[in-house]
């Protein structure tokens, strides 16, 4: 029988809640990091999004540094840095500087998507050549920048050399699974919004994994949604915030994180419901016992090495309680 004992971590997109502004969203991001650190979560990752008025996660490295400054032990990283938007050398210098200030606490998750629309992606990029295709080479450059002195080329990241910052490949397709496997790096699949290729990507990664100095066997992480509460009914009610969040994505609307509602059918039509529900289909939702059974079923099928949870809950205290319940589940309490 699959066990629920598994390392768990947190992803935060740093959303702005209705009635709040960007400063409150950043404060809430730090507050949640401090709470999950006390609970014993492994790592706390912050996303990268641009031109999205309802998310404050555009300058990801600054938010990571701010979170490191206000926590003590939890590992803090990017989920992820969208590498086509950045020069690998600048990323290496920024993360190398943070790793120098906060040793053994900084992590770098790397994605290939822009984290925005194409017009904004073009505005972010200095080069008009398609840096999406240089992603594998850019990842290798970062591995070198963080590696030992004797493996450097003429251009080096100072500080950065010898910091050995752990790099993770993020993905929502099978391409990223092949890349993570060929580079022998840990792999994180974005099931929290793009679950379609999850099963296939997990198999590809494990089947093609090549042992390296970074990792001797595959390390498979899955990011999923978690809405845990005292009862199944409360969790379902709280989850209407998440449903409205995904409806935002479907409609391309720009609403902040909204409070729960009694009836989603008054808000979405059947086609919107189907699209939003498909995006959020990999979700642990319910009371502690329900979430426990869902996690056991998930692990019986996928046997992942770590879960990363994102929780779109409007009430920040209930959001913390959701993470607390998940931790109790994996601790067997």
C-alpha positions, 0 to 999 in steps of 0.5 A: 500500500502506498504511504502518504509519507513524502516531502512536501513543499509550497509554490506561491504565485503571490496573488493579490486578494480582492480588497488588497494591493500589491504590498499586502500581497507581498506581506502575505507571501512572507507571512505564509513562508513563515507559517509553513517554515514552522510547520516543517515544509521542505521548500518555498518557491515563488513563480514568475509572471509578467503583465498580470495585474493580479499577481506580484511575482514579476521580479522573482529573485527580489521576492526570493531574497525578501523571503529569505530575509524574513525566514530562517531555515526553509529553502527558498527558490523559483518556481520558476525563473522563466529562462528565455526572459533572462540572460543566464549570467545575470540569473547566475549572479543574482542567485549566486549573490543570494546563495552567498548571503544565505548559504544552502537555502537558495534553489533555482527552478527553471522554466522554458515558457515566458510566463506571460503573453507574447507581446510582453515576452518580446518587451522582456527580451533584449534579443529578437532571436528565439531564446526558447530554443537555447533553453537546454544550452542556457541550463548547461551554462547555469550549471557551469556558472555554479560549478567549481572554479576549474570548470569555468570558461572565461566568463564567470558569475561572481559571486556564483562560482562554487555555490552549487545551487540546486537546479530543477527543470520545470515543465508542463509538457513531455519536452521538459521531461526528456531534457530533465532526464538527459541532464540528470536533474530533478524534474517538477511537473506543473499539474496544478494548471496543466495536468494533461501530460503528467502521466506521460511526462513522469514515465519519460523522465524515469525511463530516460534518466541519466545519472550525473554528479547532480543526481544518481536516480530520478527525482520526480516532483509534482505540483498540485492544488490543495484545498484542505479544511475541517470538512469536505463541505467547507473545502468545496466552498473554499475551492470556489476561489480556486475555480474563479481563479481558473475561470480568470485564466479561461476568460482572460479576465483580470480579477484578483483572488476572490472570496468563495461563493455559494454557487459557481453555476451562476458565474460560469457556463458549462464550457467554461466550467469544463475548461477550468475544471480540466486545468485544476483536475489534479487537486487534493480537496476535502477534510483531512481523511479525504485528502489522506485517501486522495494522496494514497490513491495518487501515490499508488499510481505515480509514486512521486518523490515530492509534492509541491502544493499551491493553495488558492484560498481567499482567507489567509488563515484558512490557507495556512490551515490547509497547509497544516492539514496537508502536513498532518496527513504526510506526517501520519497524524 
